């Protein structure tokens, strides 16, 4: 599959999520996506579910996930659900082991910022490698926009 086609597979999901159309994200059929986009699609769906008030369900479903992306989603869901201590501990671990991961950068920075550690959040975001969401997050932090969702 050509590189551009890979990104186009996620375009509708990406756009719906960032427009706040969480129900449209949840209705998307992600089973036909290429294997390289499976995790990215799951991240969008889980984040939409967290934004829709289903954080506890997301925590259960991502409980033993091995992928850093899904561990970051779980930590964000935990923070959203009020389990701030375990969320921050998980993010600190991910920052130490997977700080080059875009999902860890965005959701990790979000948790750190909400925990009052904005300087560490900005430091984490500065490690992005062309991730547009990681690039835009500091501006969103400063403007008071709800992050992570």
N, CA, C and O atoms as a GROMACS GRO file, in nm:
protein
  596
    1UNK      N    1   0.085  -0.118   0.000
    1UNK     CA    2   0.000   0.000   0.000
    1UNK      C    3   0.089   0.124   0.000
    1UNK      O    4   0.178   0.134   0.084
    2UNK      N    5   0.068   0.219  -0.091
    2UNK     CA    6   0.147   0.342  -0.094
    2UNK      C    7   0.132   0.419   0.038
    2UNK      O    8   0.026   0.414   0.099
    3UNK      N    9   0.236   0.491   0.081
    3UNK     CA   10   0.233   0.560   0.210
    3UNK      C   11   0.115   0.655   0.227
    3UNK      O   12   0.055   0.660   0.334
    4UNK      N   13   0.080   0.729   0.124
    4UNK     CA   14  -0.031   0.824   0.135
    4UNK      C   15  -0.163   0.752   0.158
    4UNK      O   16  -0.247   0.798   0.234
    5UNK      N   17  -0.180   0.638   0.092
    5UNK     CA   18  -0.303   0.560   0.108
    5UNK      C   19  -0.319   0.518   0.254
    5UNK      O   20  -0.431   0.517   0.306
    6UNK      N   21  -0.211   0.482   0.318
    6UNK     CA   22  -0.214   0.442   0.458
    6UNK      C   23  -0.273   0.553   0.546
    6UNK      O   24  -0.356   0.527   0.633
    7UNK      N   25  -0.229   0.676   0.522
    7UNK     CA   26  -0.281   0.789   0.600
    7UNK      C   27  -0.425   0.822   0.564
    7UNK      O   28  -0.503   0.863   0.650
    8UNK      N   29  -0.461   0.804   0.438
    8UNK     CA   30  -0.598   0.833   0.395
    8UNK      C   31  -0.699   0.740   0.460
    8UNK      O   32  -0.815   0.777   0.479
    9UNK      N   33  -0.655   0.618   0.493
    9UNK     CA   34  -0.745   0.524   0.560
    9UNK      C   35  -0.801   0.581   0.690
    9UNK      O   36  -0.915   0.553   0.726
   10UNK      N   37  -0.721   0.660   0.758
   10UNK     CA   38  -0.761   0.714   0.888
   10UNK      C   39  -0.822   0.854   0.879
   10UNK      O   40  -0.864   0.910   0.980
   11UNK      N   41  -0.828   0.910   0.760
   11UNK     CA   42  -0.870   1.049   0.744
   11UNK      C   43  -1.009   1.078   0.802
   11UNK      O   44  -1.025   1.174   0.878
   12UNK      N   45  -1.108   0.999   0.768
   12UNK     CA   46  -1.244   1.023   0.820
   12UNK      C   47  -1.248   1.010   0.972
   12UNK      O   48  -1.311   1.090   1.040
   13UNK      N   49  -1.181   0.909   1.023
   13UNK     CA   50  -1.176   0.888   1.168
   13UNK      C   51  -1.108   1.006   1.237
   13UNK      O   52  -1.158   1.058   1.336
   14UNK      N   53  -0.994   1.045   1.184
   14UNK     CA   54  -0.918   1.157   1.237
   14UNK      C   55  -1.000   1.286   1.236
   14UNK      O   56  -1.009   1.356   1.337
   15UNK      N   57  -1.059   1.316   1.122
   15UNK     CA   58  -1.138   1.438   1.110
   15UNK      C   59  -1.258   1.439   1.204
   15UNK      O   60  -1.283   1.538   1.272
   16UNK      N   61  -1.332   1.330   1.207
   16UNK     CA   62  -1.449   1.322   1.295
   16UNK      C   63  -1.408   1.340   1.440
   16UNK      O   64  -1.474   1.412   1.515
   17UNK      N   65  -1.299   1.276   1.480
   17UNK     CA   66  -1.254   1.288   1.620
   17UNK      C   67  -1.220   1.434   1.653
   17UNK      O   68  -1.267   1.487   1.754
   18UNK      N   69  -1.138   1.496   1.570
   18UNK     CA   70  -1.093   1.632   1.601
   18UNK      C   71  -1.201   1.737   1.582
   18UNK      O   72  -1.185   1.851   1.626
   19UNK      N   73  -1.311   1.701   1.518
   19UNK     CA   74  -1.426   1.791   1.509
   19UNK      C   75  -1.523   1.768   1.624
   19UNK      O   76  -1.627   1.835   1.632
   20UNK      N   77  -1.490   1.675   1.712
   20UNK     CA   78  -1.577   1.647   1.826
   20UNK      C   79  -1.698   1.564   1.791
   20UNK      O   80  -1.794   1.559   1.868
   21UNK      N   81  -1.695   1.499   1.677
   21UNK     CA   82  -1.806   1.414   1.634
   21UNK      C   83  -1.781   1.270   1.683
   21UNK      O   84  -1.758   1.178   1.604
   22UNK      N   85  -1.786   1.255   1.816
   22UNK     CA   86  -1.748   1.128   1.876
   22UNK      C   87  -1.840   1.014   1.837
   22UNK      O   88  -1.796   0.900   1.824
   23UNK      N   89  -1.968   1.042   1.819
   23UNK     CA   90  -2.059   0.934   1.779
   23UNK      C   91  -2.025   0.885   1.639
   23UNK      O   92  -2.039   0.766   1.610
   24UNK      N   93  -1.979   0.974   1.551
   24UNK     CA   94  -1.937   0.932   1.417
   24UNK      C   95  -1.812   0.845   1.424
   24UNK      O   96  -1.798   0.750   1.348
   25UNK      N   97  -1.722   0.878   1.516
   25UNK     CA   98  -1.602   0.796   1.535
   25UNK      C   99  -1.642   0.656   1.580
   25UNK      O  100  -1.589   0.556   1.531
   26UNK      N  101  -1.736   0.650   1.673
   26UNK     CA  102  -1.777   0.521   1.728
   26UNK      C  103  -1.853   0.437   1.626
   26UNK      O  104  -1.858   0.314   1.639
   27UNK      N  105  -1.912   0.500   1.525
   27UNK     CA  106  -1.987   0.427   1.422
   27UNK      C  107  -1.897   0.378   1.308
   27UNK      O  108  -1.940   0.296   1.227
   28UNK      N  109  -1.774   0.428   1.302
   28UNK     CA  110  -1.684   0.390   1.193
   28UNK      C  111  -1.650   0.242   1.200
   28UNK      O  112  -1.628   0.187   1.308
   29UNK      N  113  -1.647   0.177   1.086
   29UNK     CA  114  -1.605   0.038   1.077
   29UNK      C  115  -1.454   0.036   1.062
   29UNK      O  116  -1.401   0.069   0.956
   30UNK      N  117  -1.384  -0.003   1.168
   30UNK     CA  118  -1.238  -0.005   1.163
   30UNK      C  119  -1.182  -0.143   1.133
   30UNK      O  120  -1.061  -0.160   1.125
   31UNK      N  121  -1.270  -0.241   1.115
   31UNK     CA  122  -1.224  -0.378   1.093
   31UNK      C  123  -1.158  -0.396   0.956
   31UNK      O  124  -1.086  -0.493   0.935
   32UNK      N  125  -1.182  -0.306   0.864
   32UNK     CA  126  -1.127  -0.320   0.729
   32UNK      C  127  -0.996  -0.244   0.711
   32UNK      O  128  -0.938  -0.247   0.602
   33UNK      N  129  -0.949  -0.178   0.814
   33UNK     CA  130  -0.825  -0.101   0.803
   33UNK      C  131  -0.704  -0.193   0.794
   33UNK      O  132  -0.708  -0.307   0.841
   34UNK      N  133  -0.598  -0.143   0.734
   34UNK     CA  134  -0.474  -0.220   0.726
   34UNK      C  135  -0.418  -0.241   0.866
   34UNK      O  136  -0.448  -0.165   0.958
   35UNK      N  137  -0.336  -0.342   0.881
   35UNK     CA  138  -0.280  -0.375   1.012
   35UNK      C  139  -0.196  -0.261   1.068
   35UNK      O  140  -0.188  -0.244   1.190
   36UNK      N  141  -0.133  -0.183   0.981
   36UNK     CA  142  -0.050  -0.073   1.029
   36UNK      C  143  -0.133   0.041   1.090
   36UNK      O  144  -0.078   0.125   1.162
   37UNK      N  145  -0.263   0.046   1.063
   37UNK     CA  146  -0.348   0.152   1.116
   37UNK      C  147  -0.440   0.104   1.229
   37UNK      O  148  -0.519   0.183   1.282
   38UNK      N  149  -0.431  -0.021   1.264
   38UNK     CA  150  -0.522  -0.077   1.365
   38UNK      C  151  -0.509  -0.006   1.499
   38UNK      O  152  -0.610   0.032   1.559
   39UNK      N  153  -0.386   0.011   1.547
   39UNK     CA  154  -0.366   0.075   1.678
   39UNK      C  155  -0.410   0.220   1.674
   39UNK      O  156  -0.477   0.267   1.767
   40UNK      N  157  -0.375   0.293   1.570
   40UNK     CA  158  -0.416   0.434   1.559
   40UNK      C  159  -0.568   0.447   1.561
   40UNK      O  160  -0.623   0.537   1.624
   41UNK      N  161  -0.636   0.357   1.491
   41UNK     CA  162  -0.782   0.360   1.490
   41UNK      C  163  -0.838   0.330   1.629
   41UNK      O  164  -0.931   0.397   1.673
   42UNK      N  165  -0.780   0.231   1.698
   42UNK     CA  166  -0.825   0.200   1.834
   42UNK      C  167  -0.808   0.320   1.926
   42UNK      O  168  -0.894   0.348   2.010
   43UNK      N  169  -0.698   0.391   1.910
   43UNK     CA  170  -0.673   0.509   1.994
   43UNK      C  171  -0.782   0.613   1.972
   43UNK      O  172  -0.835   0.668   2.069
   44UNK      N  173  -0.817   0.641   1.847
   44UNK     CA  174  -0.925   0.737   1.820
   44UNK      C  175  -1.057   0.690   1.880
   44UNK      O  176  -1.129   0.770   1.941
   45UNK      N  177  -1.088   0.564   1.864
   45UNK     CA  178  -1.214   0.510   1.917
   45UNK      C  179  -1.215   0.518   2.070
   45UNK      O  180  -1.314   0.562   2.129
   46UNK      N  181  -1.108   0.475   2.133
   46UNK     CA  182  -1.102   0.482   2.280
   46UNK      C  183  -1.110   0.626   2.330
   46UNK      O  184  -1.179   0.653   2.428
   47UNK      N  185  -1.042   0.717   2.264
   47UNK     CA  186  -1.049   0.858   2.306
   47UNK      C  187  -1.191   0.913   2.289
   47UNK      O  188  -1.237   0.991   2.372
   48UNK      N  189  -1.258   0.873   2.182
   48UNK     CA  190  -1.397   0.916   2.162
   48UNK      C  191  -1.486   0.858   2.272
   48UNK      O  192  -1.577   0.926   2.321
   49UNK      N  193  -1.460   0.735   2.312
   49UNK     CA  194  -1.538   0.674   2.419
   49UNK      C  195  -1.512   0.744   2.552
   49UNK      O  196  -1.605   0.765   2.630
   50UNK      N  197  -1.388   0.781   2.578
   50UNK     CA  198  -1.357   0.856   2.701
   50UNK      C  199  -1.432   0.989   2.700
   50UNK      O  200  -1.491   1.028   2.800
   51UNK      N  201  -1.428   1.058   2.587
   51UNK     CA  202  -1.499   1.186   2.574
   51UNK      C  203  -1.649   1.170   2.589
   51UNK      O  204  -1.719   1.264   2.627
   52UNK      N  205  -1.699   1.051   2.560
   52UNK     CA  206  -1.843   1.022   2.571
   52UNK      C  207  -1.880   0.968   2.708
   52UNK      O  208  -1.993   0.923   2.728
   53UNK      N  209  -1.787   0.971   2.802
   53UNK     CA  210  -1.817   0.929   2.939
   53UNK      C  211  -1.798   0.781   2.966
   53UNK      O  212  -1.851   0.730   3.064
   54UNK      N  213  -1.724   0.712   2.883
   54UNK     CA  214  -1.704   0.568   2.900
   54UNK      C  215  -1.563   0.534   2.948
   54UNK      O  216  -1.509   0.429   2.912
   55UNK      N  217  -1.503   0.620   3.027
   55UNK     CA  218  -1.365   0.600   3.071
   55UNK      C  219  -1.346   0.468   3.145
   55UNK      O  220  -1.247   0.398   3.124
   56UNK      N  221  -1.440   0.433   3.233
   56UNK     CA  222  -1.427   0.309   3.310
   56UNK      C  223  -1.424   0.186   3.218
   56UNK      O  224  -1.347   0.093   3.241
   57UNK      N  225  -1.506   0.186   3.114
   57UNK     CA  226  -1.506   0.075   3.019
   57UNK      C  227  -1.374   0.068   2.943
   57UNK      O  228  -1.322  -0.041   2.918
   58UNK      N  229  -1.320   0.182   2.907
   58UNK     CA  230  -1.192   0.186   2.836
   58UNK      C  231  -1.081   0.132   2.926
   58UNK      O  232  -0.993   0.060   2.879
   59UNK      N  233  -1.085   0.166   3.053
   59UNK     CA  234  -0.984   0.116   3.148
   59UNK      C  235  -0.987  -0.036   3.150
   59UNK      O  236  -0.882  -0.101   3.146
   60UNK      N  237  -1.106  -0.092   3.157
   60UNK     CA  238  -1.120  -0.239   3.161
   60UNK      C  239  -1.067  -0.303   3.033
   60UNK      O  240  -0.997  -0.403   3.038
   61UNK      N  241  -1.102  -0.244   2.919
   61UNK     CA  242  -1.065  -0.304   2.790
   61UNK      C  243  -0.916  -0.291   2.758
   61UNK      O  244  -0.862  -0.372   2.684
   62UNK      N  245  -0.852  -0.191   2.813
   62UNK     CA  246  -0.709  -0.171   2.786
   62UNK      C  247  -0.622  -0.219   2.902
   62UNK      O  248  -0.502  -0.195   2.903
   63UNK      N  249  -0.682  -0.286   2.996
   63UNK     CA  250  -0.615  -0.327   3.118
   63UNK      C  251  -0.478  -0.388   3.106
   63UNK      O  252  -0.387  -0.348   3.178
   64UNK      N  253  -0.459  -0.482   3.017
   64UNK     CA  254  -0.329  -0.549   3.006
   64UNK      C  255  -0.264  -0.525   2.870
   64UNK      O  256  -0.184  -0.607   2.824
   65UNK      N  257  -0.296  -0.415   2.808
   65UNK     CA  258  -0.241  -0.385   2.675
   65UNK      C  259  -0.089  -0.369   2.682
   65UNK      O  260  -0.036  -0.309   2.776
   66UNK      N  261  -0.021  -0.423   2.583
   66UNK     CA  262   0.125  -0.415   2.579
   66UNK      C  263   0.173  -0.293   2.501
   66UNK      O  264   0.284  -0.244   2.525
   67UNK      N  265   0.091  -0.244   2.409
   67UNK     CA  266   0.131  -0.133   2.323
   67UNK      C  267   0.135  -0.002   2.402
   67UNK      O  268   0.042   0.027   2.477
   68UNK      N  269   0.242   0.076   2.386
   68UNK     CA  270   0.251   0.205   2.457
   68UNK      C  271   0.132   0.296   2.427
   68UNK      O  272   0.086   0.369   2.516
   69UNK      N  273   0.081   0.293   2.303
   69UNK     CA  274  -0.034   0.377   2.266
   69UNK      C  275  -0.153   0.345   2.357
   69UNK      O  276  -0.217   0.436   2.410
   70UNK      N  277  -0.182   0.217   2.372
   70UNK     CA  278  -0.298   0.177   2.451
   70UNK      C  279  -0.274   0.194   2.601
   70UNK      O  280  -0.368   0.219   2.677
   71UNK      N  281  -0.150   0.182   2.644
   71UNK     CA  282  -0.118   0.211   2.784
   71UNK      C  283  -0.140   0.359   2.814
   71UNK      O  284  -0.187   0.394   2.922
   72UNK      N  285  -0.105   0.445   2.718
   72UNK     CA  286  -0.128   0.589   2.735
   72UNK      C  287  -0.277   0.620   2.738
   72UNK      O  288  -0.322   0.703   2.816
   73UNK      N  289  -0.353   0.552   2.653
   73UNK     CA  290  -0.499   0.570   2.653
   73UNK      C  291  -0.556   0.528   2.788
   73UNK      O  292  -0.640   0.598   2.845
   74UNK      N  293  -0.510   0.415   2.839
   74UNK     CA  294  -0.558   0.367   2.969
   74UNK      C  295  -0.526   0.469   3.078
   74UNK      O  296  -0.611   0.499   3.162
   75UNK      N  297  -0.404   0.521   3.079
   75UNK     CA  298  -0.366   0.620   3.180
   75UNK      C  299  -0.452   0.746   3.169
   75UNK      O  300  -0.494   0.801   3.271
   76UNK      N  301  -0.478   0.790   3.047
   76UNK     CA  302  -0.565   0.907   3.028
   76UNK      C  303  -0.706   0.878   3.079
   76UNK      O  304  -0.768   0.963   3.143
   77UNK      N  305  -0.756   0.759   3.050
   77UNK     CA  306  -0.889   0.720   3.098
   77UNK      C  307  -0.892   0.716   3.250
   77UNK      O  308  -0.988   0.761   3.312
   78UNK      N  309  -0.786   0.663   3.310
   78UNK     CA  310  -0.778   0.660   3.457
   78UNK      C  311  -0.780   0.800   3.515
   78UNK      O  312  -0.849   0.826   3.613
   79UNK      N  313  -0.704   0.890   3.455
   79UNK     CA  314  -0.701   1.028   3.504
   79UNK      C  315  -0.839   1.090   3.492
   79UNK      O  316  -0.888   1.156   3.584
   80UNK      N  317  -0.903   1.068   3.378
   80UNK     CA  318  -1.037   1.121   3.354
   80UNK      C  319  -1.137   1.066   3.454
   80UNK      O  320  -1.229   1.136   3.496
   81UNK      N  321  -1.120   0.940   3.492
   81UNK     CA  322  -1.211   0.875   3.587
   81UNK      C  323  -1.178   0.908   3.733
   81UNK      O  324  -1.249   0.864   3.823
   82UNK      N  325  -1.072   0.984   3.756
   82UNK     CA  326  -1.038   1.025   3.892
   82UNK      C  327  -0.929   0.944   3.958
   82UNK      O  328  -0.895   0.969   4.074
   83UNK      N  329  -0.873   0.848   3.887
   83UNK     CA  330  -0.762   0.767   3.941
   83UNK      C  331  -0.630   0.836   3.906
   83UNK      O  332  -0.546   0.781   3.835
   84UNK      N  333  -0.614   0.956   3.959
   84UNK     CA  334  -0.503   1.041   3.915
   84UNK      C  335  -0.366   0.983   3.951
   84UNK      O  336  -0.273   0.992   3.871
   85UNK      N  337  -0.352   0.926   4.068
   85UNK     CA  338  -0.222   0.876   4.112
   85UNK      C  339  -0.171   0.764   4.021
   85UNK      O  340  -0.056   0.768   3.977
   86UNK      N  341  -0.255   0.665   3.993
   86UNK     CA  342  -0.211   0.555   3.907
   86UNK      C  343  -0.188   0.603   3.765
   86UNK      O  344  -0.099   0.552   3.696
   87UNK      N  345  -0.266   0.700   3.718
   87UNK     CA  346  -0.249   0.753   3.583
   87UNK      C  347  -0.114   0.823   3.569
   87UNK      O  348  -0.043   0.802   3.471
   88UNK      N  349  -0.081   0.906   3.667
   88UNK     CA  350   0.045   0.980   3.661
   88UNK      C  351   0.164   0.883   3.671
   88UNK      O  352   0.264   0.901   3.602
   89UNK      N  353   0.153   0.783   3.755
   89UNK     CA  354   0.259   0.683   3.766
   89UNK      C  355   0.278   0.610   3.633
   89UNK      O  356   0.392   0.589   3.590
   90UNK      N  357   0.169   0.573   3.569
   90UNK     CA  358   0.177   0.505   3.439
   90UNK      C  359   0.240   0.596   3.334
   90UNK      O  360   0.323   0.551   3.255
   91UNK      N  361   0.201   0.722   3.332
   91UNK     CA  362   0.256   0.816   3.234
   91UNK      C  363   0.404   0.838   3.260
   91UNK      O  364   0.483   0.844   3.166
   92UNK      N  365   0.443   0.851   3.384
   92UNK     CA  366   0.585   0.867   3.415
   92UNK      C  367   0.666   0.749   3.362
   92UNK      O  368   0.776   0.767   3.309
   93UNK      N  369   0.612   0.630   3.375
   93UNK     CA  370   0.679   0.511   3.322
   93UNK      C  371   0.687   0.514   3.170
   93UNK      O  372   0.790   0.480   3.112
   94UNK      N  373   0.578   0.554   3.107
   94UNK     CA  374   0.578   0.561   2.960
   94UNK      C  375   0.671   0.670   2.907
   94UNK      O  376   0.734   0.653   2.803
   95UNK      N  377   0.680   0.780   2.979
   95UNK     CA  378   0.772   0.886   2.938
   95UNK      C  379   0.916   0.834   2.942
   95UNK      O  380   0.998   0.870   2.858
   96UNK      N  381   0.944   0.749   3.039
   96UNK     CA  382   1.078   0.692   3.049
   96UNK      C  383   1.108   0.588   2.944
   96UNK      O  384   1.224   0.570   2.906
   97UNK      N  385   1.005   0.519   2.895
   97UNK     CA  386   1.029   0.408   2.803
   97UNK      C  387   0.982   0.430   2.660
   97UNK      O  388   1.029   0.362   2.569
   98UNK      N  389   0.891   0.524   2.638
   98UNK     CA  390   0.834   0.541   2.503
   98UNK      C  391   0.805   0.687   2.471
   98UNK      O  392   0.701   0.718   2.413
   99UNK      N  393   0.895   0.775   2.508
   99UNK     CA  394   0.869   0.919   2.487
   99UNK      C  395   0.871   0.959   2.340
   99UNK      O  396   0.835   1.071   2.307
  100UNK      N  397   0.912   0.868   2.252
  100UNK     CA  398   0.911   0.898   2.109
  100UNK      C  399   0.779   0.861   2.043
  100UNK      O  400   0.761   0.884   1.923
  101UNK      N  401   0.687   0.803   2.119
  101UNK     CA  402   0.557   0.760   2.068
  101UNK      C  403   0.460   0.879   2.068
  101UNK      O  404   0.444   0.945   2.171
  102UNK      N  405   0.396   0.905   1.954
  102UNK     CA  406   0.307   1.021   1.943
  102UNK      C  407   0.190   1.019   2.039
  102UNK      O  408   0.153   1.123   2.093
  103UNK      N  409   0.130   0.903   2.061
  103UNK     CA  410   0.017   0.894   2.155
  103UNK      C  411   0.064   0.918   2.297
  103UNK      O  412  -0.005   0.985   2.375
  104UNK      N  413   0.179   0.864   2.332
  104UNK     CA  414   0.236   0.888   2.465
  104UNK      C  415   0.264   1.036   2.482
  104UNK      O  416   0.239   1.093   2.588
  105UNK      N  417   0.316   1.099   2.377
  105UNK     CA  418   0.345   1.242   2.386
  105UNK      C  419   0.219   1.324   2.411
  105UNK      O  420   0.216   1.407   2.502
  106UNK      N  421   0.115   1.301   2.332
  106UNK     CA  422  -0.006   1.382   2.342
  106UNK      C  423  -0.083   1.352   2.471
  106UNK      O  424  -0.115   1.444   2.547
  107UNK      N  425  -0.114   1.226   2.495
  107UNK     CA  426  -0.192   1.193   2.615
  107UNK      C  427  -0.109   1.205   2.741
  107UNK      O  428  -0.160   1.243   2.846
  108UNK      N  429   0.020   1.173   2.732
  108UNK     CA  430   0.109   1.190   2.847
  108UNK      C  431   0.119   1.336   2.886
  108UNK      O  432   0.110   1.372   3.003
  109UNK      N  433   0.139   1.422   2.786
  109UNK     CA  434   0.147   1.565   2.814
  109UNK      C  435   0.016   1.617   2.870
  109UNK      O  436   0.016   1.705   2.957
  110UNK      N  437  -0.093   1.565   2.823
  110UNK     CA  438  -0.224   1.607   2.874
  110UNK      C  439  -0.238   1.572   3.021
  110UNK      O  440  -0.280   1.656   3.101
  111UNK      N  441  -0.203   1.450   3.057
  111UNK     CA  442  -0.211   1.408   3.198
  111UNK      C  443  -0.115   1.490   3.283
  111UNK      O  444  -0.152   1.538   3.390
  112UNK      N  445   0.008   1.508   3.235
  112UNK     CA  446   0.106   1.587   3.312
  112UNK      C  447   0.057   1.730   3.331
  112UNK      O  448   0.068   1.786   3.440
  113UNK      N  449   0.002   1.790   3.226
  113UNK     CA  450  -0.049   1.927   3.236
  113UNK      C  451  -0.165   1.935   3.336
  113UNK      O  452  -0.169   2.026   3.419
  114UNK      N  453  -0.258   1.842   3.327
  114UNK     CA  454  -0.372   1.843   3.420
  114UNK      C  455  -0.326   1.818   3.563
  114UNK      O  456  -0.394   1.857   3.658
  115UNK      N  457  -0.211   1.754   3.578
  115UNK     CA  458  -0.156   1.727   3.711
  115UNK      C  459  -0.068   1.842   3.761
  115UNK      O  460  -0.006   1.832   3.866
  116UNK      N  461  -0.065   1.952   3.685
  116UNK     CA  462   0.012   2.069   3.727
  116UNK      C  463   0.159   2.064   3.688
  116UNK      O  464   0.239   2.141   3.741
  117UNK      N  465   0.194   1.976   3.599
  117UNK     CA  466   0.335   1.960   3.558
  117UNK      C  467   0.352   2.004   3.412
  117UNK      O  468   0.399   1.928   3.327
  118UNK      N  469   0.313   2.128   3.387
  118UNK     CA  470   0.311   2.181   3.251
  118UNK      C  471   0.448   2.187   3.186
  118UNK      O  472   0.461   2.162   3.066
  119UNK      N  473   0.552   2.219   3.264
  119UNK     CA  474   0.686   2.223   3.206
  119UNK      C  475   0.729   2.086   3.155
  119UNK      O  476   0.789   2.075   3.048
  120UNK      N  477   0.698   1.982   3.231
  120UNK     CA  478   0.730   1.846   3.187
  120UNK      C  479   0.645   1.807   3.065
  120UNK      O  480   0.693   1.738   2.976
  121UNK      N  481   0.521   1.853   3.063
  121UNK     CA  482   0.434   1.826   2.948
  121UNK      C  483   0.492   1.889   2.823
  121UNK      O  484   0.497   1.824   2.718
  122UNK      N  485   0.534   2.013   2.832
  122UNK     CA  486   0.592   2.081   2.715
  122UNK      C  487   0.722   2.015   2.671
  122UNK      O  488   0.751   2.005   2.552
  123UNK      N  489   0.801   1.971   2.768
  123UNK     CA  490   0.925   1.901   2.735
  123UNK      C  491   0.896   1.772   2.658
  123UNK      O  492   0.964   1.740   2.561
  124UNK      N  493   0.796   1.699   2.703
  124UNK     CA  494   0.757   1.575   2.635
  124UNK      C  495   0.710   1.604   2.493
  124UNK      O  496   0.748   1.534   2.399
  125UNK      N  497   0.629   1.707   2.477
  125UNK     CA  498   0.576   1.742   2.345
  125UNK      C  499   0.686   1.789   2.249
  125UNK      O  500   0.674   1.774   2.128
  126UNK      N  501   0.792   1.844   2.304
  126UNK     CA  502   0.901   1.894   2.219
  126UNK      C  503   0.976   1.781   2.149
  126UNK      O  504   1.057   1.807   2.060
  127UNK      N  505   0.950   1.657   2.188
  127UNK     CA  506   1.018   1.541   2.130
  127UNK      C  507   0.946   1.488   2.006
  127UNK      O  508   0.989   1.389   1.946
  128UNK      N  509   0.837   1.553   1.966
  128UNK     CA  510   0.759   1.500   1.854
  128UNK      C  511   0.841   1.501   1.726
  128UNK      O  512   0.931   1.582   1.708
  129UNK      N  513   0.807   1.410   1.638
  129UNK     CA  514   0.873   1.397   1.509
  129UNK      C  515   0.770   1.418   1.398
  129UNK      O  516   0.737   1.325   1.324
  130UNK      N  517   0.719   1.538   1.387
  130UNK     CA  518   0.622   1.568   1.282
  130UNK      C  519   0.479   1.532   1.317
  130UNK      O  520   0.394   1.530   1.228
  131UNK      N  521   0.450   1.505   1.442
  131UNK     CA  522   0.315   1.472   1.485
  131UNK      C  523   0.237   1.602   1.502
  131UNK      O  524   0.263   1.679   1.594
  132UNK      N  525   0.143   1.627   1.413
  132UNK     CA  526   0.070   1.752   1.414
  132UNK      C  527  -0.005   1.775   1.544
  132UNK      O  528  -0.010   1.887   1.594
  133UNK      N  529  -0.063   1.670   1.600
  133UNK     CA  530  -0.136   1.686   1.726
  133UNK      C  531  -0.042   1.723   1.840
  133UNK      O  532  -0.075   1.807   1.923
  134UNK      N  533   0.076   1.661   1.844
  134UNK     CA  534   0.174   1.696   1.946
  134UNK      C  535   0.222   1.840   1.927
  134UNK      O  536   0.248   1.910   2.025
  135UNK      N  537   0.233   1.881   1.804
  135UNK     CA  538   0.275   2.017   1.773
  135UNK      C  539   0.170   2.118   1.818
  135UNK      O  540   0.205   2.226   1.868
  136UNK      N  541   0.043   2.086   1.802
  136UNK     CA  542  -0.066   2.179   1.834
  136UNK      C  543  -0.104   2.179   1.981
  136UNK      O  544  -0.165   2.275   2.028
  137UNK      N  545  -0.069   2.076   2.055
  137UNK     CA  546  -0.113   2.063   2.194
  137UNK      C  547  -0.067   2.177   2.284
  137UNK      O  548  -0.147   2.223   2.366
  138UNK      N  549   0.058   2.227   2.275
  138UNK     CA  550   0.095   2.339   2.364
  138UNK      C  551   0.006   2.460   2.347
  138UNK      O  552  -0.028   2.526   2.446
  139UNK      N  553  -0.034   2.491   2.225
  139UNK     CA  554  -0.124   2.603   2.201
  139UNK      C  555  -0.259   2.577   2.267
  139UNK      O  556  -0.318   2.667   2.327
  140UNK      N  557  -0.306   2.454   2.257
  140UNK     CA  558  -0.433   2.418   2.320
  140UNK      C  559  -0.421   2.427   2.471
  140UNK      O  560  -0.516   2.468   2.538
  141UNK      N  561  -0.305   2.388   2.527
  141UNK     CA  562  -0.285   2.396   2.671
  141UNK      C  563  -0.296   2.541   2.718
  141UNK      O  564  -0.362   2.570   2.818
  142UNK      N  565  -0.231   2.630   2.645
  142UNK     CA  566  -0.230   2.770   2.683
  142UNK      C  567  -0.366   2.837   2.666
  142UNK      O  568  -0.397   2.932   2.737
  143UNK      N  569  -0.446   2.787   2.572
  143UNK     CA  570  -0.576   2.849   2.548
  143UNK      C  571  -0.685   2.792   2.635
  143UNK      O  572  -0.798   2.841   2.632
  144UNK      N  573  -0.654   2.689   2.712
  144UNK     CA  574  -0.753   2.630   2.803
  144UNK      C  575  -0.847   2.532   2.737
  144UNK      O  576  -0.946   2.493   2.798
  145UNK      N  577  -0.818   2.490   2.613
  145UNK     CA  578  -0.901   2.392   2.545
  145UNK      C  579  -0.885   2.258   2.615
  145UNK      O  580  -0.775   2.222   2.657
  146UNK      N  581  -0.995   2.184   2.627
  146UNK     CA  582  -0.988   2.052   2.690
  146UNK      C  583  -0.895   1.966   2.608
  146UNK      O  584  -0.912   1.953   2.487
  147UNK      N  585  -0.796   1.906   2.672
  147UNK     CA  586  -0.696   1.829   2.602
  147UNK      C  587  -0.729   1.682   2.603
  147UNK      O  588  -0.813   1.636   2.680
  148UNK      N  589  -0.661   1.608   2.517
  148UNK     CA  590  -0.672   1.463   2.515
  148UNK      C  591  -0.793   1.412   2.441
  148UNK      O  592  -0.788   1.304   2.383
  149UNK      N  593  -0.897   1.485   2.443
  149UNK     CA  594  -1.017   1.443   2.371
  149UNK      C  595  -1.036   1.531   2.251
  149UNK      O  596  -1.132   1.513   2.176
   0.00000   0.00000   0.00000
